[in-house]
């Protein structure tokens, strides 16, 4: 389902080609009408955005122009507050339709900022939802590299919040042996290609976080001093991905050519993505009890023991016919927990700013951001972004 008819047709036709390529019996339907798509659904997968790159650039450069040196502006930092409000404003009408048309469905959300969107769903509706992020797979790949093993040989335990998870356990997937001592020993031998910020996190706090500065650096005030404006580097990648380059078609165009029959389906395009959506659904439908590397879920069972019970946390889980079962990972080291708790407070205020349609509450959230060090400039920045992005934001008073 998509409101963009051209994009919808592209993906429907691509899916038909993929279906034929795999010889699958799947029945495919396409619609621009949620009211047609949702009744009777068991699972609702959400991945939505509008003018993503254009608005992301505003999220980054406008705060920077006011002297707030955040590094990325996607899931943390002052710019991410506006990404949050846009995403909640876009997502909540979908969730309200889920409540009305398929209230028992499990929502599996990809829309960022992941923790904040999932918190809004948890706080403002009765819908069950989990946020899905592939970040822990990058962490697993780095751990496997350091240990000289394949990722499937390792059982990784992460805990924290989205884009700010921490490796709390490393085991051999076959015999359960603790591999963290060996990992720590190997980490002492070289940098392993880690950027200065991630290496600083490891050396200072004793745990590995997501192995690229773009994500964990959003949540602390000292990242810019070690990384500079990371978004500048990533912007080029996003432009190439969306618009292509001299030697590479944009990904949507590759899909379009396959959908139109102008290029063949390839094994590279047809292979499984590695995302955990399908393993989660299979685990529920076939009562597997399988372990999933992570999802973003309410901390109602204190899966992360020293984060708030109503926060959204990123932890492993098992899945069976009864649904999702977060695995308790114990407490985070206090310094890490304190950084995460600050972010959960910011997330809570942003959801309240949306619920109350309140500039005052939005400003309270902005003033908690570690990179925001001036109240007057913070308010000026807020007003500018509210004005620039008025067509995409709830109306705040």
C-alpha positions in Angstrom: 0.0 0.0 0.0 1.3 3.4 -1.0 -0.3 6.8 -1.6 2.3 7.4 -4.3 0.7 5.5 -7.3 4.0 5.5 -9.4 6.0 4.0 -6.5 3.2 1.5 -5.7 3.1 0.3 -9.3 6.9 -0.1 -9.4 7.0 -2.2 -6.3 3.9 -4.3 -7.2 5.4 -5.1 -10.6 8.8 -5.8 -9.1 7.1 -8.2 -6.6 5.4 -10.0 -9.4 8.7 -10.5 -11.2 10.2 -11.7 -7.9 7.3 -14.1 -7.3 7.8 -15.6 -10.8 11.5 -15.8 -10.3 11.1 -17.8 -7.1 8.1 -19.8 -8.3 6.1 -18.7 -5.3 2.4 -19.1 -4.9 2.0 -15.8 -2.9 -1.0 -13.7 -3.8 -0.2 -10.1 -4.3 -2.5 -7.1 -4.1 -1.8 -3.4 -4.4 -3.9 -0.4 -3.3 -3.6 3.3 -2.4 -6.4 3.0 0.2 -5.5 1.9 3.7 -9.1 1.2 4.4 -9.0 -1.5 1.7 -5.6 -2.9 2.8 -6.0 -3.2 6.6 -9.2 -5.1 7.5 -8.3 -8.6 8.8 -4.5 -8.0 8.7 -2.4 -10.0 11.2 0.7 -7.9 10.6 1.2 -4.3 9.5 4.7 -3.3 8.3 5.3 0.5 8.3 8.1 2.3 6.5 7.1 5.9 5.6 8.7 9.2 5.0 8.1 12.4 2.9 10.9 14.3 1.2 13.4 12.5 3.4 16.7 14.0 2.2 15.5 17.5 1.7 14.1 17.7 5.2 17.0 15.9 6.7 19.3 18.5 5.4 17.2 21.2 7.2 17.3 19.1 10.4 21.1 19.2 10.2 22.1 22.6 8.8 19.5 24.8 10.6 20.6 23.7 14.1 24.3 24.0 13.0 23.6 27.6 11.8 22.6 28.4 15.4 25.8 26.9 16.8 24.4 23.5 17.8 27.1 21.0 16.7 25.3 17.8 16.4 26.7 15.3 13.9 23.9 13.7 12.0 20.4 15.0 12.9 18.4 11.8 12.3 17.5 10.0 15.6 19.1 12.3 18.2 20.1 15.9 18.5 18.0 19.0 18.0 17.2 18.3 14.3 15.9 14.9 15.2 13.2 16.5 17.3 11.6 17.7 14.1 12.2 14.4 12.3 10.3 12.9 15.3 7.3 15.2 15.0 7.1 14.6 11.2 7.3 10.9 11.6 4.7 10.7 14.4 2.4 13.0 12.4 2.7 10.7 9.4 2.5 7.4 11.3 -0.3 8.1 13.8 -3.1 8.2 11.2 -2.0 4.8 10.0 -2.0 3.5 13.6 -5.5 4.9 14.2 -6.7 3.0 11.2 -5.0 -0.1 12.5 -6.9 0.4 15.8 -10.2 0.7 13.9 -9.7 -2.0 11.2 -7.4 -4.6 12.6 -6.9 -3.9 16.3 -5.3 -7.3 16.9 -2.6 -6.9 14.3 1.1 -6.6 15.3 2.7 -3.5 13.9 6.3 -3.9 12.8 7.8 -0.4 12.3 10.8 0.6 10.3 10.1 4.4 10.4 12.8 6.5 12.2 13.3 7.9 14.7 12.5 4.3 15.8 12.3 4.6 19.6 10.3 7.8 19.4 7.7 6.5 16.9 7.3 3.3 18.9 6.9 5.3 22.1 4.2 7.4 20.5 2.3 4.2 19.4 2.8 2.7 22.9 1.7 5.9 24.8 -1.1 7.1 22.6 -2.8 3.9 21.4 -3.6 0.3 22.3 -1.8 -1.1 19.3 1.0 -3.6 19.9 4.1 -2.6 18.0 7.8 -3.4 17.7 10.5 -1.3 16.0 12.8 -3.1 13.7 16.4 -1.8 12.9 19.2 -3.6 11.2 21.9 -1.8 13.3 22.6 -4.7 15.5 23.6 -6.8 12.4 26.3 -4.2 11.7 27.5 -4.6 15.3 27.4 -8.4 15.0 29.4 -8.2 11.8 32.1 -6.1 13.5 32.2 -8.4 16.5 32.6 -11.4 14.2 35.4 -9.6 12.3 37.3 -8.9 15.6 36.9 -12.6 16.7 37.8 -14.0 13.2 34.4 -15.9 13.1 31.3 -15.9 10.9 28.3 -13.9 12.3 26.2 -17.1 12.5 28.7 -18.6 14.9 28.0 -15.9 17.5 25.1 -15.2 19.8 25.1 -11.5 20.5 23.3 -9.8 23.3 22.7 -6.1 23.0 20.9 -3.7 25.3 20.1 0.0 25.3 18.1 2.2 23.0 17.8 2.3 19.2 21.1 3.5 17.6 22.6 3.5 21.1 22.7 -0.2 21.9 25.7 -1.8 23.7 27.2 -5.3 23.4 26.5 -6.9 26.8 27.2 -10.5 25.9 29.1 -12.5 23.2 28.7 -16.3 23.2 29.6 -19.1 20.9 26.3 -20.0 19.2 27.2 -23.8 19.4 28.4 -24.4 22.9 27.5 -21.1 24.7 31.1 -20.4 25.6 31.7 -16.8 26.7 33.7 -15.0 24.0 33.8 -11.5 25.5 37.2 -12.1 27.1 38.7 -13.1 23.8 36.9 -10.1 22.1 38.4 -7.7 24.7 41.9 -9.2 24.2 41.6 -8.8 20.4 40.3 -5.2 20.7 43.5 -4.3 22.5 45.6 -5.4 19.6 44.5 -2.9 17.0 41.8 -0.3 16.1 39.8 -2.7 13.8 38.9 0.1 11.6 36.7 1.7 14.2 36.2 5.5 13.9 37.6 7.6 16.7 34.3 8.1 18.5 33.3 4.5 18.6 36.8 3.6 19.8 36.6 6.3 22.4 33.3 4.9 23.6 34.8 1.4 23.9 38.0 2.6 25.7 36.0 4.9 28.1 33.0 2.7 28.9 34.3 -0.7 28.3 31.6 -1.9 25.9 31.2 -1.8 22.1 28.3 0.2 20.7 27.0 0.5 17.1 30.3 0.5 15.1 29.9 3.8 13.3 29.9 7.3 14.7 26.7 8.4 12.9 24.3 6.6 15.3 25.8 6.7 18.9 27.3 10.1 18.3 23.8 11.7 18.0 23.2 11.2 21.7 26.2 12.9 23.3 27.5 16.4 23.4 31.2 15.6 22.8 30.8 13.7 19.5 31.5 16.7 17.2 34.9 17.3 18.7 35.9 13.8 17.6 34.0 13.4 14.3 33.1 16.8 12.9 29.9 17.0 10.8 29.3 13.3 9.9 26.2 14.2 8.0 28.4 15.9 5.3 29.9 12.5 4.5 26.6 10.6 4.5 24.8 13.2 2.5 26.8 12.2 -0.6 25.8 8.6 -0.1 22.1 9.4 0.3 22.2 11.6 -2.8 23.8 8.8 -4.8 21.3 6.3 -3.5 18.3 8.5 -4.3 19.6 10.2 -7.5 22.4 8.0 -8.7 25.8 8.9 -9.9 27.8 8.9 -13.1 28.6 5.2 -12.9 25.7 3.9 -10.8 21.9 4.0 -11.4 19.9 4.9 -8.3 18.5 1.8 -6.6 14.9 2.8 -7.4 15.8 2.9 -11.1 17.3 -0.6 -11.0 14.0 -1.8 -9.4 12.1 0.1 -12.1 14.0 -1.6 -14.9 13.3 -5.0 -13.5 9.6 -4.1 -12.9 9.3 -3.0 -16.5 10.9 -6.0 -17.9 13.9 -4.0 -19.2 16.4 -5.9 -17.0 16.3 -9.4 -15.6 15.8 -10.3 -12.0 19.1 -11.3 -10.4 20.0 -13.4 -7.4 21.5 -10.3 -5.8 18.2 -8.5 -6.0 16.2 -11.6 -5.0 18.2 -12.7 -2.0 16.8 -12.3 1.5 17.5 -9.0 3.1 18.7 -10.2 6.4 16.0 -8.1 8.2 14.1 -9.9 11.0 10.5 -9.1 9.9 10.0 -12.4 8.3 11.7 -14.5 11.0 9.5 -12.7 13.6 6.3 -13.5 11.6 7.5 -17.1 11.0 8.3 -17.5 14.7 4.8 -16.5 15.6 3.0 -18.5 12.9 5.0 -21.7 13.5 5.4 -21.3 17.3 9.2 -21.6 16.9 10.5 -20.1 20.0 13.4 -18.7 17.9 15.8 -16.0 19.3 15.8 -12.7 17.3 18.9 -10.5 17.6 16.9 -7.4 18.6 13.8 -5.3 18.4 12.6 -2.1 19.9 9.9 -2.8 22.5 8.5 -1.3 25.7 10.6 -1.9 28.7 7.6 -3.0 30.7 9.3 -6.1 32.0 12.5 -4.2 32.8 14.4 -6.0 30.1 17.0 -3.3 30.7 16.9 -3.2 34.5 18.0 0.4 35.0 16.0 2.1 32.3 12.4 3.3 32.8 9.6 0.8 32.5 7.8 2.9 29.9 10.8 3.5 27.7 11.4 1.8 24.4 14.5 -0.4 24.6 16.5 -2.4 22.0 17.0 -5.9 23.3 16.9 -9.5 22.0 13.7 -11.4 22.1 12.2 -14.8 21.4 9.0 -15.4 19.3 6.4 -18.0 19.6 2.6 -18.4 19.1 2.0 -16.1 22.0 4.0 -13.3 20.4 7.1 -11.4 21.3 9.1 -12.0 24.5 11.9 -9.5 25.3 14.9 -11.1 26.9 16.2 -9.5 30.1 19.7 -8.3 29.7 20.2 -6.9 33.2 21.4 -3.3 34.0 23.6 -1.1 31.8 26.8 0.4 33.4 25.6 3.5 35.2 27.4 6.0 32.9 25.8 4.4 29.9 22.4 4.1 31.6 22.5 7.8 32.5 23.0 8.8 28.8 20.2 6.5 27.8 17.8 7.8 30.5 18.4 11.4 29.3 17.3 10.3 25.8 14.2 8.5 27.1 13.2 11.7 28.8 13.7 13.7 25.6 11.6 11.0 23.8 8.8 11.3 26.3 8.7 15.1 26.0 8.6 14.9 22.2 5.7 12.5 22.3 4.0 14.9 24.8 4.7 17.8 22.5 2.9 16.0 19.7 0.0 14.9 21.9 -0.5 18.4 23.4 0.5 20.2 20.2 2.7 22.3 22.5 5.7 24.5 21.5 6.5 24.8 25.2 7.0 21.1 25.6 9.0 20.9 22.4 11.3 23.6 23.7 11.7 21.7 27.0 12.8 18.7 24.9 15.3 20.8 22.9 16.8 22.3 26.0 17.7 18.8 27.3 19.7 18.0 24.2 23.4 17.7 25.1 24.4 19.8 22.1 22.0 22.7 22.9 23.8 25.3 25.1 21.8 28.5 24.5 18.1 29.0 25.3 17.5 32.0 23.1 19.1 30.4 20.1 17.3 27.2 20.8 13.9 29.0 20.6 14.9 30.8 17.5 15.9 27.6 15.8 12.7 25.9 16.9 10.6 28.7 15.3 12.6 28.6 12.1 12.2 24.9 11.7 8.5 25.0 12.6 8.1 27.6 9.9 10.2 25.8 7.3 8.5 22.4 7.8 5.0 23.6 8.5 3.5 21.4 5.7 4.9 18.3 7.4 4.4 19.0 11.1 1.5 19.1 13.5 0.4 22.6 14.3 2.0 23.5 17.6 0.8 26.4 19.8 
